[in-house]
Amino acid sequence: MSILIYTESENNEFKKSALEALSYGKALGEKMGENVTCLSINSNNFNSLKQHGADRIIDIQNQSLEKFIVKNYAEVIHQIVISESIKTIILSSSANSKYLGAYLSGKLESAYMSNVIELPSEINPFLVKRTCYTNKAFSTTEIKSEIKIISVSSNSFGIIENVTDPDIKKIDVEIKSSDLKIKKIDKQTGAVTIADADIVVSGGRGLKGPENWHLIEKLANLLGAATACSKPVSDLGWRPHSEHVGQTGKPVASNLYIAIGISGAIQHLAGINSSKVKVVINNDPEAPFFKAADYGIVGDAFEVVPELIQKLEARNNNN
């Protein structure tokens, strides 16, 4: 018996979220007495999988899978699940994996548990803890189906080094043509992505205009962080919609989320609640964000942020 982990990759490198899913799967395998099989699609750089616990790697190279089309990817995993008698599938919490998990659930007639944050407290019955109500609460859920699909919440389990020497099995798969055609994909380059970031620095209308965004970018650069914004900022065209975080934008589950000039509308807070530490900088002491934040600074962003930048630069120079 084996646990199957779909490990997402980009530009021949496995994503941070994939390694977290692998670390979770390895720990689960040790608890259940099962080995771990990683599914790699169109990547041949397996060093990070070997560093983080893969017992076995299924290597698929197929031009039809160069672009993510959920029907095709689900068919591939379905074939592997049947041929390998897989009972547990581990996915990350990326947008593609969440789409894939729901689709696979119907195809395999199996339970799909998203936003899982811990190893099962019990194996029989199979009980998992997950976030719910837009990360305002936790639930412990029993999975009763024979095949189980688990999506690991970002930054909830961590990445654990566990060096292995896995067997690598190359297989061919049959992909039926899809009615869905992808015409164009725009990718963010040269910056830390929101999905993979440990730290996110986000700005709102309190920045007063796009000409002041250099403050957000400089602070993020010093922290090795991703930049983000509130919905009104992207609606105004100050920043691209790819940086919009919140309930109607990208969800954030970073270790540190810094909100600058963001009042804290309920939709924004719902999308960033999974972040472990939240810091707000706002000149309005009554801003709703202060009630949700772990730390807050009441002050003018144009005074506070330059001082933070100065302190960080001094610290970096001393190091």
C-alpha positions as CSV (number, residue, x, y, z in Angstrom):
1,M,0.0,0.0,0.0
2,S,1.2,3.5,-0.8
3,I,0.2,7.1,-0.3
4,L,0.2,9.1,-3.5
5,I,1.3,12.7,-3.4
6,Y,0.8,15.0,-6.4
7,T,3.8,17.2,-6.4
8,E,3.3,20.4,-8.5
9,S,6.3,21.9,-10.3
10,E,7.1,24.9,-12.3
11,N,10.1,25.5,-14.5
12,N,11.5,22.1,-13.5
13,E,11.4,23.0,-9.8
14,F,9.0,21.6,-7.3
15,K,6.9,24.2,-5.5
16,K,7.2,24.9,-1.8
17,S,3.5,23.8,-1.3
18,A,4.4,20.5,-3.0
19,L,7.2,19.8,-0.5
20,E,4.9,20.6,2.4
21,A,2.4,18.1,1.0
22,L,5.3,15.6,0.7
23,S,6.4,16.2,4.3
24,Y,2.8,15.7,5.5
25,G,2.4,12.6,3.4
26,K,5.7,11.1,4.7
27,A,4.6,11.7,8.3
28,L,1.2,10.2,7.6
29,G,2.9,7.2,5.9
30,E,5.0,6.6,9.0
31,K,1.9,6.7,11.1
32,M,0.0,4.3,8.9
33,G,2.9,2.0,8.0
34,E,2.8,2.9,4.3
35,N,5.4,4.2,1.9
36,V,5.1,7.5,-0.1
37,T,4.9,7.7,-3.9
38,C,5.3,11.1,-5.5
39,L,3.7,11.9,-8.9
40,S,5.9,14.2,-10.9
41,I,4.6,15.6,-14.2
42,N,7.0,17.0,-16.8
43,S,9.9,17.6,-14.3
44,N,13.1,15.7,-14.0
45,N,14.8,17.5,-11.2
46,F,14.1,15.1,-8.3
47,N,16.6,16.4,-5.8
48,S,14.1,18.2,-3.6
49,L,11.8,15.1,-3.5
50,K,14.8,13.0,-2.4
51,Q,15.5,15.5,0.3
52,H,12.0,15.5,1.8
53,G,10.9,11.9,2.0
54,A,9.9,10.4,-1.3
55,D,10.1,6.5,-1.2
56,R,9.1,6.2,-4.9
57,I,8.7,8.6,-7.8
58,I,6.4,8.2,-10.7
59,D,7.8,10.2,-13.6
60,I,5.5,11.2,-16.4
61,Q,6.7,13.2,-19.4
62,N,3.9,14.1,-21.7
63,Q,3.4,17.2,-23.9
64,S,-0.4,17.0,-23.4
65,L,0.2,17.8,-19.8
66,E,2.3,20.9,-20.2
67,K,-0.7,23.1,-19.4
68,F,-2.9,22.4,-16.5
69,I,-6.3,21.1,-17.7
70,V,-8.0,19.5,-14.7
71,K,-9.8,16.8,-16.8
72,N,-6.4,15.5,-18.1
73,Y,-4.6,15.7,-14.8
74,A,-7.5,13.9,-13.1
75,E,-7.4,11.2,-15.7
76,V,-3.7,10.6,-15.1
77,I,-4.2,10.3,-11.3
78,H,-7.2,8.1,-11.8
79,Q,-5.1,5.7,-13.9
80,I,-2.4,5.6,-11.2
81,V,-4.8,5.1,-8.3
82,I,-6.4,2.1,-10.1
83,S,-3.1,0.5,-11.2
84,E,-1.3,1.1,-7.9
85,S,-4.3,0.4,-5.6
86,I,-3.9,3.8,-4.0
87,K,-6.2,4.6,-1.0
88,T,-4.8,8.0,0.1
89,I,-4.1,11.0,-2.1
90,I,-2.3,14.1,-0.8
91,L,-2.6,17.5,-2.5
92,S,-1.4,21.0,-1.7
93,S,-3.7,24.0,-1.3
94,S,-2.8,25.7,-4.6
95,A,-5.6,26.9,-6.8
96,N,-4.9,24.1,-9.3
97,S,-4.8,21.4,-6.6
98,K,-8.1,22.5,-5.0
99,Y,-9.7,22.4,-8.5
100,L,-8.2,18.9,-9.0
101,G,-9.2,17.6,-5.6
102,A,-12.9,18.4,-6.1
103,Y,-12.8,16.9,-9.7
104,L,-11.1,13.8,-8.5
105,S,-13.6,13.4,-5.6
106,G,-16.4,12.9,-8.1
107,K,-14.4,10.8,-10.5
108,L,-13.2,8.4,-7.8
109,E,-16.4,8.6,-5.7
110,S,-14.2,9.5,-2.7
111,A,-14.2,12.0,0.2
112,Y,-12.2,15.2,-0.3
113,M,-11.0,17.2,2.7
114,S,-9.6,20.6,2.0
115,N,-7.7,23.0,4.4
116,V,-6.3,20.1,6.5
117,I,-3.8,21.5,9.1
118,E,-2.7,18.4,11.1
119,L,-2.0,14.7,10.8
120,P,-5.1,12.6,11.6
121,S,-5.7,12.3,15.4
122,E,-7.0,8.8,14.7
123,I,-6.5,6.4,11.8
124,N,-9.5,4.1,12.5
125,P,-11.8,6.0,12.4
126,F,-9.9,8.4,10.1
127,L,-10.2,11.9,11.8
128,V,-8.6,15.0,10.4
129,K,-8.6,18.6,11.7
130,R,-9.3,21.4,9.2
131,T,-10.2,25.1,9.1
132,C,-13.7,26.2,8.3
133,Y,-16.0,29.3,8.1
134,T,-13.3,31.2,6.2
135,N,-10.6,30.2,8.8
136,K,-12.6,31.4,11.8
137,A,-13.0,28.0,13.3
138,F,-11.7,24.4,13.3
139,S,-13.6,21.1,12.7
140,T,-12.6,17.5,13.2
141,T,-14.0,15.4,10.4
142,E,-14.2,11.7,9.9
143,I,-13.4,10.4,6.4
144,K,-15.4,7.2,5.7
145,S,-14.7,6.6,2.1
146,E,-12.3,3.9,1.0
147,I,-10.2,6.4,-1.1
148,K,-9.3,9.6,0.7
149,I,-8.2,12.9,-0.8
150,I,-6.5,15.4,1.5
151,S,-5.5,18.9,0.7
152,V,-2.9,20.3,3.1
153,S,-3.4,24.0,4.1
154,S,-0.4,26.2,3.2
155,N,2.2,26.9,6.0
156,S,0.3,24.6,8.4
157,F,2.6,21.6,8.6
158,G,5.9,22.9,7.4
159,I,8.7,21.3,5.3
160,I,10.7,18.6,7.0
161,E,14.0,17.3,5.6
162,N,14.0,13.5,5.3
163,V,16.6,12.2,2.9
164,T,15.7,9.1,0.9
165,D,16.9,7.2,-2.2
166,P,13.6,6.6,-4.1
167,D,13.0,4.2,-6.9
168,I,12.0,6.1,-10.1
169,K,9.4,4.6,-12.4
170,K,8.7,6.2,-15.8
171,I,5.3,5.5,-17.1
172,D,3.3,6.5,-20.2
173,V,-0.3,7.6,-19.9
174,E,-3.1,8.0,-22.5
175,I,-4.6,11.5,-22.6
176,K,-7.9,12.0,-24.4
177,S,-8.4,15.4,-26.1
178,S,-10.1,18.0,-24.0
179,D,-12.8,20.5,-25.1
180,L,-11.0,23.1,-23.0
181,K,-8.3,25.0,-24.8
182,I,-5.9,27.4,-23.1
183,K,-5.0,30.4,-25.3
184,K,-2.8,32.4,-23.0
185,I,-1.2,32.2,-19.6
186,D,0.2,35.3,-17.9
187,K,2.8,34.5,-15.2
188,Q,4.3,36.8,-12.6
189,T,8.1,36.8,-12.9
190,G,11.0,38.1,-10.9
191,A,9.2,38.3,-7.6
192,V,8.1,36.1,-4.7
193,T,4.7,34.7,-5.4
194,I,1.8,35.2,-2.9
195,A,1.1,31.4,-2.9
196,D,4.7,30.5,-1.8
197,A,5.5,33.5,0.4
198,D,6.3,33.2,4.1
199,I,5.9,37.0,4.4
200,V,3.4,39.2,2.5
201,V,3.4,43.0,2.5
202,S,0.1,44.4,1.4
203,G,-1.1,47.9,0.7
204,G,-4.5,49.6,0.6
205,R,-6.0,52.9,-0.4
206,G,-4.1,54.5,2.5
207,L,-1.1,54.6,0.1
208,K,-3.0,57.3,-1.8
209,G,-1.8,56.3,-5.3
210,P,0.4,53.9,-7.3
211,E,3.3,56.4,-7.3
212,N,3.8,55.5,-3.6
213,W,4.0,51.8,-4.1
214,H,7.8,51.9,-4.0
215,L,7.4,51.8,-0.2
216,I,5.6,48.5,-0.3
217,E,8.0,47.1,-2.8
218,K,11.1,48.2,-0.9
219,L,9.9,46.8,2.4
220,A,8.9,43.5,0.7
221,N,12.3,43.3,-0.9
222,L,14.1,43.8,2.4
223,L,12.0,41.1,4.0
224,G,12.1,38.7,1.1
225,A,8.3,39.0,0.9
226,A,5.6,39.0,-1.7
227,T,3.6,42.2,-2.5
228,A,-0.1,42.3,-2.4
229,C,-3.0,44.7,-2.3
230,S,-6.6,45.1,-1.2
231,K,-9.5,44.9,-3.7
232,P,-10.1,48.6,-4.1
233,V,-6.5,49.1,-5.1
234,S,-6.7,46.5,-7.9
235,D,-10.1,47.9,-8.9
236,L,-8.6,51.4,-9.2
237,G,-5.9,50.0,-11.4
238,W,-3.1,50.9,-9.1
239,R,-1.9,47.3,-8.9
240,P,-2.6,44.2,-11.0
241,H,-5.5,41.9,-10.1
242,S,-2.9,39.1,-9.5
243,E,-1.9,40.9,-6.3
244,H,-5.4,41.3,-4.9
245,V,-5.8,39.2,-1.8
246,G,-8.9,38.5,0.2
247,Q,-12.1,36.5,0.0
248,T,-12.7,37.5,-3.6
249,G,-9.0,37.5,-4.5
250,K,-6.1,35.2,-3.6
251,P,-6.2,33.6,-0.1
252,V,-3.1,34.2,2.0
253,A,-1.7,31.7,4.5
254,S,1.7,33.3,5.2
255,N,3.6,33.2,8.4
256,L,3.6,37.0,8.5
257,Y,1.1,39.4,6.9
258,I,1.7,43.1,7.0
259,A,-1.2,45.3,6.1
260,I,-0.4,49.0,5.3
261,G,-3.2,51.5,4.8
262,I,-5.8,48.8,4.7
263,S,-8.9,49.4,6.9
264,G,-9.9,45.7,7.1
265,A,-13.2,45.0,5.3
266,I,-14.7,41.7,6.3
267,Q,-14.0,40.2,2.8
268,H,-10.3,41.1,3.1
269,L,-10.0,39.6,6.6
270,A,-11.7,36.4,5.5
271,G,-9.0,35.9,2.9
272,I,-6.0,36.4,5.1
273,N,-7.2,34.8,8.4
274,S,-5.0,31.8,7.8
275,S,-1.9,33.9,8.2
276,K,-0.2,33.1,11.5
277,V,0.9,36.7,12.5
278,K,-1.0,39.7,11.3
279,V,0.5,43.3,11.6
280,V,-1.5,46.4,10.7
281,I,-0.2,50.0,10.1
282,N,-3.0,52.5,9.9
283,N,-3.6,56.1,11.0
284,D,-7.2,55.3,12.0
285,P,-7.3,53.7,15.5
286,E,-10.9,52.6,14.8
287,A,-9.9,50.6,11.6
288,P,-11.5,47.1,11.8
289,F,-8.1,45.5,11.1
290,F,-6.9,46.3,14.6
291,K,-9.4,43.9,16.1
292,A,-8.1,41.1,13.9
293,A,-4.4,41.9,14.1
294,D,-1.8,40.4,16.4
295,Y,0.2,43.7,16.4
296,G,-0.8,47.2,15.3
297,I,0.9,50.6,14.7
298,V,-1.4,53.6,14.8
299,G,0.5,56.1,12.6
300,D,1.0,57.6,9.1
301,A,2.3,55.0,6.7
302,F,4.5,57.6,5.1
303,E,6.3,58.1,8.4
304,V,6.2,54.5,9.8
305,V,7.2,52.5,6.7
306,P,10.3,54.6,5.8
307,E,11.5,54.2,9.4
308,L,10.9,50.4,9.2
309,I,12.9,50.4,5.9
310,Q,15.7,52.4,7.5
311,K,15.9,50.0,10.5
312,L,15.9,46.9,8.2
313,E,18.6,48.3,6.0
314,A,20.8,49.1,9.1
315,R,20.3,45.6,10.4
316,N,21.2,44.1,7.0
317,N,24.3,46.2,6.8
318,N,25.4,45.2,10.3
319,N,25.0,41.5,9.3
